[in-house]
Amino acid sequence: MSNSKTGTYKKTDGTTIAITEERYKKARKMTEEEIHEAALSDPDAQPSTDDELKLFKPVNQGLRRNKKNG
């Protein structure tokens, strides 16, 4: 399997993680439960709380430009 670099991710502590094809393929195979558990174990990737989610505002779809309409 190729381990070529496809990108990087910079953590809040300043360290940089290489995103390789191997890591990407592994992540794509994870279940929602596995993703959630991994997020809980990473202080840089904590899930939003219910209170934080209440503060989110929807994106106004009317502002998106349609390529046909310019």
C-alpha positions as CSV (number, residue, x, y, z in Angstrom):
1,M,0.0,0.0,0.0
2,S,1.3,3.4,-0.9
3,N,2.1,5.6,2.1
4,S,2.5,8.8,0.1
5,K,1.6,12.1,1.8
6,T,-1.8,13.6,0.8
7,G,-1.9,16.5,3.3
8,T,-1.1,17.6,6.8
9,Y,-3.0,18.5,9.9
10,K,-1.6,21.0,12.5
11,K,-2.7,20.3,16.1
12,T,-3.2,23.1,18.6
13,D,0.1,22.2,20.3
14,G,1.9,23.1,17.1
15,T,2.7,19.6,16.0
16,T,2.0,18.6,12.5
17,I,0.6,15.2,11.5
18,A,1.0,13.8,7.9
19,I,-2.2,12.6,6.4
20,T,-1.2,9.6,4.3
21,E,-3.3,7.4,2.0
22,E,-3.0,4.7,4.5
23,R,-4.4,6.9,7.3
24,Y,-7.2,8.1,5.1
25,K,-8.2,4.6,4.0
26,K,-8.2,3.5,7.7
27,A,-10.4,6.4,8.7
28,R,-12.8,5.8,5.9
29,K,-13.4,2.3,7.3
30,M,-14.2,3.4,10.8
31,T,-17.7,3.3,12.2
32,E,-19.4,6.3,13.7
33,E,-18.9,4.8,17.1
34,E,-15.1,4.3,16.5
35,I,-14.9,7.9,15.2
36,H,-16.6,9.2,18.3
37,E,-14.3,7.2,20.6
38,A,-11.3,8.5,18.8
39,A,-12.5,12.0,19.2
40,L,-13.0,11.6,22.9
41,S,-9.5,10.4,23.3
42,D,-8.0,13.4,21.4
43,P,-8.1,16.8,23.2
44,D,-7.9,18.6,19.9
45,A,-10.9,16.9,18.4
46,Q,-13.6,17.0,21.1
47,P,-17.2,16.7,20.0
48,S,-19.4,19.8,20.4
49,T,-21.7,19.8,23.5
50,D,-25.4,20.1,23.2
51,D,-25.1,23.7,24.5
52,E,-22.5,24.5,21.8
53,L,-24.6,23.0,19.1
54,K,-27.5,25.2,20.1
55,L,-25.4,28.2,19.3
56,F,-24.7,27.1,15.7
57,K,-26.6,28.9,13.0
58,P,-27.7,27.4,9.7
59,V,-26.0,28.6,6.5
60,N,-28.4,30.7,4.4
61,Q,-28.7,28.6,1.3
62,G,-30.1,31.6,-0.6
63,L,-26.7,33.2,-0.5
64,R,-25.0,30.4,-2.4
65,R,-24.3,31.3,-6.0
66,N,-25.6,29.0,-8.7
67,K,-23.0,28.6,-11.5
68,K,-25.7,29.1,-14.1
69,N,-26.8,32.4,-12.5
70,G,-23.3,33.7,-11.9
